[in-house]
Each structure stands twice: as structure tokens, then as C-alpha cells.
Amino acid sequence: MRRISYILLLGILLSACQKNTKSEGTNLPVEVISPIKKTEIGRSREYTFLSRPYNETVLSFRINGPVLNFDLWPGQAFSKGSTILSIDNRDFLIRKQQTEALYSQTNQEYKRIEALYKKNNISGSNYEKAKADFLVAKSNYETAVNALSDTHLSAPYDGYIQNIHIEPFQDVKATEPILTFIELDRLKIETYIPEEVALHLYDKEKQKLCQVGIHFDTDPERTITPSDLYVSKSTTNNNLSYLLTAIIPNPDMEWLGGMSGILSIDLPKEERSQNLWLPLTAICHRPQKGDYVWVVKGDKVNSVPVKLGEQRNNQIEIVEGITENDLVVLTRQRFLSENSTVTIQK
């Protein structure tokens, strides 16, 4: 009898716990906030950057051989067309002289037979053989000349050695990386921007309505105006932002690659008038759904997709999706589902 009573009591307690749990799940206490509207007239959007060389090229030889005159250092300057490094050219010089002699001989023989052929004093087969020998000798000679020229590794533009990938007097292979060469007469300033900013910079005409300034950390008070701006036409690998590339002249080598700074963008006034901001904790994200927030209407909650903008500390800009009168849930979002009943905590 006692055992039956104990089982009945346990059943009553379990039933009560289930009832309380269900009640809490359907009437969840949450904290809410209304989006803050900020006036942004005259404000600059700022993005960090690292400068990069305008060109960066890995140079290699087109032939095999041991390298000579290996007196190179990172940072060493070379003008366009000047020789940076050479391969021992003795074998290539001999090959060029041999093919040149044969080319000269077959050229003279071909001209002699061609003159006889035009006078019908020699058969067509002899003429065709002389012509073929001449063309083969010419091709071999030109190949030898090119190979001799390829013993020199020349600078493709005015620039500097960045990295050296081989050892002194190493026997290198064709296409093996020899050194990295960079151009610093101009610099690339690269940073990532959200889509609402990209829409104002991807077109040359729209760029005229914006003001873009470059500020290096070593001289933050100085503003450099880029000569060209380019925006990627699709999002980068993170699928959230666009790559902005600004080109700045650097003829006097005032700046180096890898220097940090701030890129500021002043958007047209009508695009900066008023923005809504929320704490980062209010934003939810699911891969299949994207960014969204929970909005309370009456005593029910529903998820609302939002488009995000700039982030500042623990606040983030809401470009579209909600209004300033909406009540956005700040706490316990992971316990919510569509049309859940909630109680707003004061």
C-alpha cells in the first residue's frame, strides 16, 4: 500500500514539474530595447588598412644553369630593364655561335639554289630541300639567341627586391622562383567595406559624390587623396563585405608596403541622415536564415530579417528590416520560437 502511495506521489510531482516548465516556455520573461536613431550628417566612416606594393612579382629564369654575380639584398633597387642576376652563359654562347655559323651557311646556299631554280637550272626537290635546311637553321639560331638573352634576369619595372628564394651560386631550374620584386612608385590601399558603402563607390560617377582620404598612422593629421578607386563586384570569401582598393602615388618613397592607417569615407549627406543602431547582443544569425532579430508585438515574438551596416564597439548599424518603434528582444533569444508568448521585464 505504501509503495502504491509513493508511486502516486511521484507521478503528481512529475506532472507538476512538466506543467511549470511548459508554462515558463510559453510565457518567457525577456528584456527589450528600441533601436536608437542617430543623426550622421558630416560623419566619416573609417576602416583600417595595410598598404601594399602596387606590383609584386615572383621572377624566375626560363632556362637551367648556375647563377652568377650573387650580390643581392632585400630592399636593393633596380631600374626597369637592368640586370638583377645572371646564369653562367658560356654554354649558351657556344650554342649561339654554332647555330649562327650554320645559319649563315644555309642562308648563302639557299640563295644560290633559289637563283638557279628561278632560271630552271635545278630541280624543285633540291630547291625545297635547301629551303627547309635554311628554315631549320634559322629557327635553331633564333632559339639560341633567345636562350642567351634569357641568361639575364631583368627588372620588369622600377622597383626593389623583397625576398630572395635561392642560395648563392645555386644551380637553378627553369621557372624556379628566384626572387620577389615589388613596385613602390604607387601603393595599393586595401580594406573591406559593407554593401551600402560599396554601392556608392563601385561606379566612377558615384565616387565623385564621396570624399575618400588616406591617413597613415605615422602621420595621422595628413590626408592623402587616392588617384583611383576600385571596388570588387562581388563579396569576398567571408560573403559579408566588398574589397575596396585605393591607389595612391608614392614617387618620393614616403610610404612603404605594410604600413597601417585609416581610410575615411564621407558619403553623400542624404545617405547619412538617420540610422538605427542596436547592441550586438540583439543580433541573431543562422546560416540558412542570415541575420535577424526577435521583435515583440503585443505578447508575441517573431523573427525579422535585418541588413547590417557599420559596427562601432558593441553597437551595430541596422540598414533595413526594423523601425525605431519596434521592441527588440535583448535576452534569452535561444529559447524563443515563432509566436512564442513573452513577458517584457521592466
C-alpha positions in Angstrom: 0.0 0.0 0.0 2.8 2.4 0.9 4.5 1.5 -2.4 1.4 2.5 -4.4 1.1 5.8 -2.5 4.8 6.6 -3.2 4.3 5.9 -6.9 1.2 8.2 -7.0 3.0 11.0 -5.2 6.0 10.7 -7.6 3.6 10.9 -10.5 1.9 14.1 -9.1 5.3 15.8 -8.6 6.5 14.9 -12.2 3.2 16.2 -13.5 3.6 19.5 -11.6 7.2 20.0 -12.9 6.1 19.4 -16.5 3.4 21.9 -16.1 5.7 24.6 -14.7 8.3 24.0 -17.4 5.7 24.4 -20.1 4.3 27.5 -18.5 7.8 29.1 -18.4 8.5 28.2 -22.0 5.2 29.8 -23.3 5.5 33.0 -21.2 9.2 33.8 -21.1 10.4 36.9 -19.4 12.7 39.0 -21.7 14.3 42.3 -21.8 13.7 44.5 -24.9 15.1 47.7 -26.4 14.0 50.1 -29.1 16.6 50.9 -31.8 18.5 54.2 -31.3 18.3 56.7 -34.1 21.4 58.6 -34.7 21.9 61.6 -37.0 25.1 61.1 -39.0 25.4 64.4 -41.0 29.1 65.1 -41.6 30.4 61.8 -40.2 33.1 59.8 -41.8 33.1 56.1 -41.9 36.6 54.8 -41.1 38.2 51.5 -42.0 41.7 50.2 -41.1 44.1 49.2 -43.8 47.6 47.9 -44.5 49.4 49.3 -47.6 50.7 47.0 -50.3 53.1 47.4 -53.2 51.4 48.3 -56.4 53.0 45.4 -58.1 54.5 42.2 -56.6 56.2 39.7 -59.0 58.0 36.5 -58.5 60.8 36.4 -61.0 62.4 33.2 -62.5 64.7 32.1 -65.3 63.4 30.4 -68.4 66.5 28.2 -68.6 68.5 26.0 -66.3 72.0 26.8 -65.0 74.2 28.0 -62.2 73.7 31.6 -61.1 76.5 34.2 -61.1 77.1 37.7 -59.6 75.0 36.8 -56.5 75.3 40.1 -54.6 71.7 40.8 -53.8 69.9 42.1 -50.7 66.2 42.7 -49.8 65.5 46.4 -50.4 68.0 46.7 -53.3 66.7 49.0 -56.0 66.8 48.2 -59.8 65.6 50.3 -62.7 63.4 48.8 -65.4 65.3 46.6 -67.8 68.5 46.4 -65.7 70.1 43.0 -65.0 69.4 41.7 -61.5 71.0 38.3 -61.8 72.7 36.1 -64.4 73.2 32.5 -65.3 76.6 31.2 -66.5 76.2 31.9 -70.2 79.3 30.0 -71.7 77.4 27.0 -73.0 74.7 29.2 -74.4 77.2 31.5 -76.1 78.9 28.5 -77.8 75.5 27.2 -78.9 74.6 30.6 -80.3 77.9 30.8 -82.3 77.4 27.3 -83.7 73.9 27.9 -84.8 74.9 31.3 -86.2 77.6 29.7 -88.4 75.2 27.1 -89.7 72.5 29.7 -90.3 74.9 31.8 -92.3 76.0 28.8 -94.4 72.5 27.6 -95.2 71.3 31.1 -96.0 74.0 31.5 -98.6 73.3 28.0 -100.0 69.6 28.7 -100.1 70.1 32.0 -102.0 72.4 30.3 -104.6 69.9 27.4 -105.2 67.0 29.8 -105.3 68.7 31.8 -108.1 69.3 28.6 -110.1 65.8 27.4 -109.5 64.4 30.7 -111.0 66.4 30.0 -114.2 65.2 26.4 -114.3 68.7 25.1 -113.9 67.9 23.0 -110.8 65.1 20.6 -109.8 62.3 21.6 -107.5 63.2 19.0 -104.9 66.7 20.4 -104.5 65.2 23.8 -104.0 62.7 22.6 -101.4 65.5 20.8 -99.5 67.7 23.9 -99.4 64.8 26.0 -98.3 63.9 23.5 -95.5 67.5 23.4 -94.3 67.6 27.2 -94.2 64.4 27.5 -92.2 65.6 24.9 -89.6 69.0 26.6 -89.2 67.2 30.0 -88.8 64.9 28.6 -86.1 67.8 27.0 -84.2 69.8 30.2 -84.4 66.8 32.3 -83.1 66.3 29.8 -80.3 69.9 30.0 -79.3 69.8 33.8 -79.3 66.7 33.8 -77.1 68.4 31.3 -74.7 71.5 33.5 -74.4 69.3 36.5 -73.7 67.4 34.5 -71.0 70.6 34.1 -69.0 69.9 37.6 -67.7 67.1 38.2 -65.2 65.9 41.8 -65.7 63.7 44.1 -63.7 60.2 44.3 -65.2 59.7 47.8 -63.8 61.5 50.3 -61.4 61.4 48.5 -58.1 63.0 46.7 -55.2 63.9 43.2 -54.2 61.6 42.0 -51.5 62.6 38.3 -50.9 65.3 36.1 -52.3 64.4 32.4 -52.7 67.7 30.8 -53.7 71.3 30.4 -52.4 74.4 31.9 -53.9 75.7 30.1 -57.0 72.9 27.6 -56.8 72.1 25.6 -60.0 68.6 26.7 -60.7 65.8 25.2 -62.8 63.6 26.9 -65.4 60.6 28.6 -63.8 62.0 28.0 -60.3 61.2 31.1 -58.1 64.3 33.2 -57.8 63.2 36.4 -56.0 60.2 38.6 -55.3 60.3 42.0 -56.9 58.0 44.9 -55.8 57.0 48.3 -57.2 56.5 51.1 -54.7 56.1 54.2 -57.0 52.5 53.6 -56.2 50.8 51.9 -53.4 47.6 49.8 -53.0 45.5 50.6 -50.0 43.1 47.7 -49.4 40.2 47.5 -46.9 36.8 45.8 -46.6 33.6 47.8 -46.7 29.9 46.8 -46.3 27.5 46.7 -49.2 25.8 50.1 -48.5 29.2 51.8 -48.8 30.2 49.7 -51.9 27.1 50.9 -53.7 28.4 54.4 -53.6 32.0 53.6 -54.7 31.7 50.9 -57.4 30.8 53.5 -60.1 33.2 56.3 -61.1 30.4 58.9 -61.3 29.1 58.0 -57.8 32.6 58.2 -56.5 32.6 61.9 -57.3 29.9 62.4 -54.6 32.1 60.8 -51.9 35.2 62.0 -50.2 37.9 59.4 -49.6 41.0 60.1 -47.5 44.0 58.0 -46.6 45.6 58.6 -43.1 48.8 56.7 -42.2 49.3 56.0 -38.5 52.8 57.6 -38.8 51.3 60.9 -39.9 47.6 60.8 -38.9 47.0 64.5 -39.5 47.9 64.3 -43.1 45.2 63.4 -45.7 46.2 61.7 -49.0 43.6 61.7 -51.8 43.8 58.4 -53.9 44.2 58.7 -57.6 41.9 55.7 -58.3 39.3 53.7 -56.5 38.2 50.1 -57.3 35.5 48.0 -55.6 35.1 44.3 -56.1 31.8 43.4 -57.9 31.0 40.5 -55.6 31.6 39.8 -51.9 34.8 38.4 -50.7 35.3 34.9 -49.1 33.5 35.9 -45.9 30.4 36.8 -48.0 29.8 39.9 -45.9 32.0 42.6 -47.4 33.5 44.0 -50.5 37.2 44.7 -51.2 38.0 48.4 -51.7 41.3 49.2 -53.4 42.6 52.7 -53.4 45.7 53.7 -55.4 48.0 56.5 -54.1 51.1 57.9 -55.8 54.4 57.4 -54.0 57.1 58.9 -56.2 59.3 60.1 -53.3 59.0 56.8 -51.4 57.4 58.5 -48.4 55.4 55.3 -47.6 56.3 51.6 -47.5 54.3 48.5 -48.1 52.8 47.0 -44.9 52.2 50.4 -43.2 48.9 50.7 -41.3 46.4 53.5 -41.2 42.8 54.6 -41.6 40.8 55.1 -44.8 37.9 57.5 -44.2 34.9 57.8 -46.4 32.4 60.7 -46.4 29.2 59.5 -48.0 26.6 61.9 -49.6 24.5 63.7 -46.9 21.2 62.2 -48.0 22.6 58.7 -47.3 23.9 59.6 -43.8 20.9 61.5 -42.4 19.5 58.9 -39.9 20.5 55.4 -38.9 19.2 52.9 -36.4 21.6 51.2 -34.0 21.2 48.1 -31.7 23.5 46.4 -29.3 25.4 43.4 -30.8 23.6 41.1 -28.3 20.3 41.7 -30.1 21.5 40.2 -33.4 20.9 36.5 -34.1 22.3 34.6 -37.0 21.6 31.2 -38.7 23.4 30.1 -41.9 20.1 29.2 -43.6 18.4 32.4 -42.4 21.0 35.0 -42.2 20.9 37.9 -39.7 17.7 38.6 -37.8 16.2 40.0 -34.5 13.3 39.0 -32.4 10.6 41.7 -32.3 7.8 41.8 -29.7 4.3 42.7 -30.8 1.7 42.5 -28.0 2.8 39.5 -26.1 4.1 37.5 -29.1 7.6 37.5 -30.7 8.5 36.9 -34.3 11.9 36.9 -36.1 12.6 39.8 -38.5 15.5 39.6 -41.0 17.8 42.7 -40.9 20.5 44.1 -43.0 23.6 45.1 -41.0 25.9 48.1 -41.5 28.8 49.5 -39.7 29.9 48.2 -36.3 31.1 50.5 -33.5 32.3 48.9 -30.3 29.3 47.0 -29.0 26.8 48.7 -31.3 25.9 47.8 -34.9 24.0 49.8 -37.5 20.7 48.4 -38.9 20.3 49.4 -42.5 16.9 47.9 -43.0 14.4 45.5 -41.5 13.0 47.3 -38.4 11.8 50.7 -37.4 12.6 52.9 -34.4 9.3 52.0 -32.8 10.0 48.2 -32.7 10.7 46.4 -29.5 13.7 44.2 -30.0 14.5 41.3 -27.6 17.9 41.5 -25.9 17.9 38.4 -23.7 17.0 34.6 -23.9 16.8 34.6 -27.7 17.9 31.0 -28.0 14.7 29.9 -26.1 12.4 31.7 -28.5 10.4 30.4 -31.4 7.9 32.0 -33.8 4.8 33.3 -32.0 6.2 32.5 -28.5 4.4 34.3 -25.7 6.7 36.5 -23.7 6.6 38.9 -20.7 8.5 42.2 -21.0 10.7 42.8 -18.0 10.8 46.4 -16.8 
